[in-house]
Amino acid sequence: MTDIPVRVRPEIAALPAYKQGKQAGATAYKLSSNENPFDPLPGVVAAVRDAVAFNRYPDALAARLRARLAERFGVTDDRIHIAAGSVSILYQLAQAVASVGDEIVLPWRSFEAYPGIVTVTGATPVMVPLTDAAAVDLPALAAAVTDRTRAVFVCTPNNPTGAIVTQADFDAFVAAVPSDVLIVLDEAYVEFVTDAAAVKGERVIAAGHDNVVILRTFSKAYGLAGLRIGYAVGHPRILDAARSAGIPLSVTAQAEAAALASLDAEDDLRERVAVVARRRDLLVDRLREIGWDVPTAQGNFVWLPAGDRSLEVAAAFEAADLVVRPFACDGVRVSVGEEESIDRVVEVAASVRP
Ligand SMILES: Cc1ncc(COP(=O)(O)O)c(C=O)c1O
């Protein structure tokens, strides 16, 4: 990398620059980042407006939110860790457990941040292909674990394909993985899941597996992506290690206040989530009707397996003012957004059907 003026670790220099879901123009729908199309939940704006002590550092532990989440999960406060988005916790956990010579096993294709998070630690990402149904292949993940493995990431519903991991399969997976290997259950989209067979973090916590940490976020169903706040539930010593690897004071008082207010609006949340889930199921049905082999979708997004045509398909969406997310050679992810966007999505999908 001759254009970098200082000596940067070669594996870092080789990482692709972070690519955010494209912003949308005034007339376009932004369906590229799995965001929530709704306004903040009732009470959130007022809570943020009231949190004006900008001259003070925030509470490093976000203790009020921590206590509230601990109560909700039926655990002690030290089993909750809050950070500036769940992606921060992924970085922290990876830093805490892995370094040069180690491996972290992850499904692929999955959340696009995973491989880079591993590379930054100096460890090697071991990327395990999805099943033919575009689901995380748990037996294959377990089989990829070696003496060098320090963690396994499991994403459910899997971003970007949408398929879930079942509770039964997850339980078998935990039993198959050595108990000194960290398992991260990334449930960023759990609130949208309607399949009763899906794994549920609450059940995993109740089972008392010390090596499993679950990740949740306020970015998706709760609609607080812009405020950056997410959390982990797990063993206190693992969460201490994550905190030690993180940047202190990253969670703002405003984000904490917004999260607390959101938790007060659970009925509204449930209603909105149900709307998105129904919209998603309808969209899947319509896409299948016109010939797209859309896998099970349990998040707030759908997956068009466009293969080599992904960039061309995404360009067709963009030409219709629909900003979507292509993953070259694999497919195109379309977030479930505003109701008015749905007909347009189906129309474009029909024009580029397989
Ligand atoms: C699977 C998954 N995990 C984690 C995240 C990170 O979310 P945040 O950092 O906003 O909490 C995302 C965001 O897209 C995601 O898709």
The ligand as an SDF file (V2000), in Angstrom:
LIG
                    3D

 16 16  0  0  0  0  0  0  0  0999 V2000
  -26.7530   -9.0590   12.1380 C   0  0  0  0  0  0  0  0  0  0  0  0
  -26.4060   -7.7080   12.6330 C   0  0  0  0  0  0  0  0  0  0  0  0
  -25.7720   -7.5880   13.7940 N   0  0  0  0  0  0  0  0  0  0  0  0
  -25.4490   -6.3920   14.2920 C   0  0  0  0  0  0  0  0  0  0  0  0
  -25.7470   -5.2440   13.6050 C   0  0  0  0  0  0  0  0  0  0  0  0
  -25.2940   -3.9410   14.1830 C   0  0  0  0  0  0  0  0  0  0  0  0
  -26.3110   -3.1650   14.6390 O   0  0  0  0  0  0  0  0  0  0  0  0
  -26.0450   -1.9250   15.5950 P   0  0  0  0  0  0  0  0  0  0  0  0
  -24.5690   -1.7360   15.7220 O   0  0  0  0  0  0  0  0  0  0  0  0
  -26.7290   -0.7980   14.9510 O   0  0  0  0  0  0  0  0  0  0  0  0
  -26.6370   -2.3310   16.9140 O   0  0  0  0  0  0  0  0  0  0  0  0
  -26.3970   -5.2920   12.3810 C   0  0  0  0  0  0  0  0  0  0  0  0
  -26.6900   -4.0770   11.6350 C   0  0  0  0  0  0  0  0  0  0  0  0
  -27.0410   -4.0640   10.4980 O   0  0  0  0  0  0  0  0  0  0  0  0
  -26.7330   -6.5670   11.8810 C   0  0  0  0  0  0  0  0  0  0  0  0
  -27.3500   -6.7130   10.7180 O   0  0  0  0  0  0  0  0  0  0  0  0
  1  2  1  0
  2  3  1  0
  2 15  2  0
  3  4  2  0
  4  5  1  0
  5  6  1  0
  5 12  2  0
  6  7  1  0
  7  8  1  0
  8  9  2  0
  8 10  1  0
  8 11  1  0
 12 13  1  0
 12 15  1  0
 13 14  2  0
 15 16  1  0
M  END
$$$$
